[in-house]
């Protein structure tokens, strides 16, 4: 059953007067409340955001400005806590699936750009936006009643910016579909330390013109953290939690070639499911399309194998001991039907008792002509499209069934 908001009632202290509050129609068609109006509301009343329910570390942020300019575009609302923790807010009136995907990608791009800044960069851009001289950020935080040391605050702000330690909030009028797809974007920015929350903010009006706001958290992430450690020369550090998410056949000198190939593939990739995020090629040239399983524990890997002989392909796989692994195990009970719907020549592989992957590979000749490369690209684009179309709804349904058990 879809989420629904019933009409709130305003009851007088004596219990005699009862008033039904009128929901404000939002968006271009409603003409009562726009994205700009939500920005202004948050700027004036930041406590309307349910930050304590998302990440208590960011409680009581000070509004700094709206439309803060970055190389990725203007941030709707920028705030900062007295401890130097930045809060980024993107306001969105949801109209279509494409809009949902774009706004999530946008706020993550803002965070990525800010992670290159220092407190001096932030001070400069805020001063430009507000047309004020001096350390405007510090002055605004102090004017909000916080007694802070300038050097300590600036150092903390720079550290949090560089580490990507942000609270990212997407505030909308009705994020009703595709919430699980939204969380999948986090995998492409896992180097940052952000927390992300999706907030629905219905607004109702009383007869006297006052407004009632009843925000609620629709989804939030668990903080993606990365510890900073010293690694001796000649050694590398592997995150065990991510070790299984990428192929293990990387060869020196092949990274650039693999990355170029994957970027060409993504450029021409067509996906039928509007909630499937567009994938991004990792720095090492790996490509994954995450399925709707908790903690992105199930995905379709796009393979570009170099040993023992060149092959490309797709693989539905998962992290060990997760809901994603259980979901795959559940859907392969109908393997004959799945195989027929996938077409081609997919193979069901049982890697260990109860743990399955589904894989399809095409042997190619990398030293052959451009026509051979184009053949491989077209085949792989078609198979990725089919893998996502067949597996995504089944993984989603299996996860929902497993959650009810």
N, C-alpha and C positions, 0 to 999 in steps of 0.2 A: 504494500500500500504506500502511495506517495505521501511525503510529508505535507501537512496542511496546517495553516494557522487559522484557528477560530477567531472570531471577532471578540476583542477584549471588552470588558464592561468596566465602567467607572462608577463605583458605588459611593455615595456620600457617607460621611461619618455616622449620620443618624439612620442610615439604611433606607431613607425615603426616596432619594433620587438615584435613579439608575440610568446611565447613559452609555449607549453603544458607541464605541470609538470607530471612526471612519478610517479604513486603510487608505493611505495615499498611493495613488497610482504613479509608478516610477517609469522613467525612460522617456524616449522621444515621443511615444504615443500618448503617454500619460500627462505630460506637461505640468505635473505638480512637483516632482522632485527629480533632479538630474544628477549626473555624476559629479558635476561641479558643486551642487548643493550638498552632496554627501561629503565632499572634500572640506567644504567650509564648516560643516557640522563637526567633523572630526577635529579640525584645527581649533575650533572654539571649545569643544567639549571632548577632549581625548579620553575621558573616563567612560565614554559610551562604548569603548572597545573592551571586550571581555578578556583582557590580557592575562589576568591572574589565572584563568582557566586554561590558557595556552602555554605560557611560560612565566612563572612568577618572578624570574630574574629581571624581567622588563617592566615590572609594575611602576606606575607613576611616571611615564615619559613626559618630557616637556616638548610641546609643539614648537618646531623651529620655523618651518615655512612650507608652503605648498608649491608644486611645480618646480622642484629643485632640479636644475639642469645637470644632466650627465651625458657622456658620449652615447649612451644607449637610449636617451630620451629623458623627458622630465618625470620625476617621481611625484605622484599625486600629493602625498603627505610625508614629510620627513620629521621625525622626532628623535630625541636622544634622552637617555636617563642620566641622572646625576653621577652615575658610575661610568659613564662613557659608552653605554651600549646603544647602538643605533636601531631605530624602528622605522621600517619602510612600509607604507600603506598604498595599495593600489585599489582604487574604487572602480567597480564594474557593474553595470546593469546588464545582466546576462541575456543575450538574444539568440545565440545559436552555438552549436558545438565548436565551430571554428573560433568564435570569440573566447570561449573558455580556454582553449588551448593557447591562444595567443597571449592572453593576459598572464597566464602562469609563466610562460616563457619570457614575457617582458619583465616581470618583477625579478626573475632569476638573473636576467641580463643586467638589471640595475645593480643587483648585489655583486655580480662579478666585476662590474666597473668600479664600484665603491671599494672593492677589496684591493684595488691598486692605489687608493688614495691614502693620504695622511691627514692628521687633524688640520694641517695648514691648507691642504687642498679643499677640505670641507669648509673651512673658515672663509676661504676666498670665494667659493661659489655661493655660499649663503649670503655673504656681504653683497655680492653682485645681484643676487635675487632680491634682497630686501633694500638694496641701495643704502647700506649703512657701513660706516667705517669701524675699524677695531675688530676685536674677537667677538663677533656677534653671537656665535653659538654659546660661548662662555657667559656672556652678558645675559642672554635669555634664560639660561639655566639658573643663574644666580637670582635673576628677577623673579623666578618662580618660587623663591624661598629656600634654595639650597646653598649651603655654605661649603664651597669646594675650593681646593687648591688648584691654581691655574696649571702649574707644571704637571701635577699628578693627573689632572683631568685630561690634558692634552695627550699625555703619554698613554693613558688608558684608552682614549678614543682612537689614537693611531694603532695601537695593538689590536683592538677589536675590529677596526676597519681592515687591517691587513690579514687578519685571520678569517675574515668573513663571518664574524660573530654577530649576526643580525637576527632580529625578529621580523619576518616578512608576513604581512597580513593582506589578504585579498578580501575585500568587503563588498558584498553584492546584495541585490534584492532577492535573489532566489537561486542558489546554486543547487539545482535539483537533480542533475544527472551527471554521470561521468566523474564523480568525486574520486573513484579509485584510479581513473586514468590520470587525473591531475597529479596524484602523488608520484607517478612514474617519472615525471620530469626531474625529480630530485636526484635520480641516479646520474644525470649528466652534469650535476654540479656538486658531487659528493666531496670535493676538496674544500668546500666552504663549511662553516660550522653553524649554519643557520637553523632556526626553527621557523616553520611555516604553518600558518593557520588560515583556515577558510571560515569566514564569518558571514552569516546571513543577518541582515539588518532591516526587518520590516518596520515601517514607521506608520503610526496611526495619529489622527488628529481629533482633538476634542472640540466641542462646540465653541469654546472660548478662544480657539486658535492655538492652544498649547499642544504639544506633541508628546507622544509616548513612543519610546524606542525600546524594543525587546530583542536585543542581539543574542545570537546563540552560535556556539562553535559547531560547525559541521564536520570539520576534520582538522587534525593537527599532526605534525610529524614528531617523531622522537628525535632529539638532537643528534645530528650526525657529527661525531667528534673525531678529531685526529690528534693524537698525542705527538708532541715534538720531542724527538729523541736524537742523541748523537750517534751517528753510524760511522764506524771506522772506514777509511779509504779502502776501496776494493770490495766492500760488502754492500748489499742492498737490503732494504726492509720490505717484507711482504705482509700485507694485511690479510691474515688468515680468513677473515670473514668474507673477503672479496676474491680469494684466490681461485675459487671455482667458477667465477663468472666470466672469464675470458679464456680463449684457447691458450694452450701451453706450448705451442710450436713456434714461438717467436725466434727469428734468426737475425743476427746482426746484419745490417745493411738492407733488410727487407721492409723495415717499418714504413719508410716513405712510399715505397711502391704499393704496399697494402693500403695505406691511408688514401692514396690517390684513387685506387680502384674502388674503395668503399665510398668515397665522396662522389664519384661518378655514378655509382649505384643509387645512392640516396637522391641525387639530382633528378633521376628519372623514375623514382619509385612511386607507384600509385597504390594507395591503401583504400580499401572499401569501407572500413569501419571509421566513422567520423570521430570516435573517441580515442582511437589509437594515436598516441603522440608520434610526431615525426621524429625518427631517431637521429642521434648525432654521433658522428664518428669520433672515437676517443683518440687522444694523441698517439697511441700506438697502432691505430688503424683498426681497432675492434668495433663491432657494431652489434647492438642488442636492442630488441624490441620487447619491452616488458609487458607481461600479461597482468590482468587484474587479480593479483594474489597479494596477501599482506606482506609488507616489507619488501615488495618487488622480488619475491622469492622464486618467481617462475618467469622465463623469458624465452624468446626465439633468438638464438645466436645466428648471425650471418658469418659463415665460415669461408676463410681463404687459406687453405692449407698448402704449405710448401714442401712438406716431407711426408712420407717417403717419395711421393710423386704429386704434382700439382692437381688440386681439386678445389672446387667451390661448392657451397651447399648451405643448408639450413638445419638447425637442430633445436627442437623443443627440449629444454632442460630446466633444472631447478637447483636450489641450494639443498643440501642434505638435512633431513629432519625438520622440514618446514611444511607449511600449509601448501606451498606450491608443489612440493614433491608428492604430497598426498593427493592433490588435485589431479596431477598427471596419472598417478596410479589408478585413480577412479575413472578417468575418461578412457583409458586404454582397455577397459572391459568391453568397449564397443569398437575394438580395433578394426574389425572387418568393415564396418560402416565408415569409420574415420578414413581408412585407407582408400575406400572407394571415392569419398568426397574430396580427398586431397588430390587424387589422380597421380600421375607420375609414378615414381618408384620409391616411396618412402619406406624406411625400415624401422621396425620396433625393436629396440635393444634393451634387454634387462641387464643393467650393469651390476646389480646385486639383488638379492631377494627383495622384491617389492619396490625397487628403484628402477624407473624406466626413463629412457630418452627416445625421441623420435627423430630420425635423421634421414636426410636425402643428400647425396653427393653427385657431382658431375666432374668427371676427369677432363682436364683441359691441357692444351699444349701452350705454355706461356711463351715459347719462342716462335710461335706461328704468327700469322698475319694479323692485322687489325680486325679482319673479319672474324677471326677466332675469338678475340677479346670481346667484340661486340656480341657474338653469340653467347658467350658466358654471361655477360651483363644482362642480356635480355632474358635468358633462362632463369638467372638468379632473381631478377626483379619479379618475374612471374611467380616463382616458387615462394618467395617471401610474402608476396601479396596473398597467395593461397593459404600458406601456413597461418598467417594472422587471421584471415577471414574464417578459417575452420576452427582454430584452437581458441581464439579469444573468448567467444561466447561460451564455449564449453568449460573453459577454466573458470570463468566468472560464476557459472551455474554450479560447478563442483565445489568451489569455495563457499558459496552460500549454503549448499546442502551440508557440507562438513561443519560449518559453523553452527548449524541447528542440532547436530548430534550431541 
